[in-house]
Amino acid sequence: MNGQFDAIHFVGKASPIPLFFQFARFEQYFKEPAMKRYFEAAGQPKEIRWYDTGHDLNDIQCLLDRAAFLEKQIGLRRVAPLISKKF
């Protein structure tokens, strides 16, 4: 019923905005082929990372990679030094 609103129909229109896809290898809601189709539907520029975690992407590397992407794209303040102080 909501298929017409599925993001796969719109992700290709994001270009030239850079997209960063983060996917979980132990995803319980989506199969890997569906995640790959979503990535392929996006235009350039884009990048993809896979993590050995579940749907919540609760691995610290996910946060660090996302922060690094946002540092590069929008000048977000560096997050890594803040995190390393806590661990």
N, C-alpha and C positions, 0 to 999 in steps of 0.2 A: 504494500500500500504506500509506503514512504519511499520506495525505490527511486522515484523521480527526484528526490531531494538528497540522494546519496552523494557524498563529497566527491566520488570518483568522476562525476559528471562536471565538476567545476574546478578541480585541482589543475587541470591543464590551462585554465585561464589566468593563473597567477603570474605567469611569465611577464616581465623579466624579474620579478621578485624572487630572490634566492629562497629555496625551501630546504629544510633539514628534516629528514625523516629518521625517527628512532623507533626501532621495532624490537620486540621481545621474542627470543627463541622459544620460550615456554608460555606463549600466549594461549589463554584459555578461550578467548572469544573469536579469534580470527585465525584462519589457516595461512601458512606461509605463502602459498600461491596468490591469495587475495591481497596480502600485503605487498607482494612484488608487483601485481597488476596496478595497484594504487600508485606505487612509486613510478612505474613506467608511464602512467597516464599524465604525470606531471611534466611540464616543460622544463627547459633549462633556465637558469642554473639550479642544480639540485645536488644533494648528497644524501647518502644513506648510511646508517650504522645499525648493527645488530648487537644485541646484548643477551647474555646468558642469565636472564631474569624473567619474571612473569609480567602480566599485563600492566602492573603499576610502575614498571621501570624503576624499581626502588634500589638500584645499584648506584653507588656514588659516581661511577664513571659516566652514567647517563647525565647526571646533573653537570658534571665538569664539561662534558662535550657540548651540551646545550648552551652552557654559559660561554664557552669559547666561541661558538658560532655567533651568539648574540654580541659578544665583544667585537668580533670582526665586522658584523653587519650594521650594528647600531651604536657602537661605542659603549656598550654596557661596562660598568666598572668590573674589574677582575674579581672573580668569585673564588678562584682556587686558593689564594692566600688566606681568605677568611675561613675556608673549610679546613685547610691544613692545620690551623690553630686549634681546631676542635678535636682533631684526631691524633 
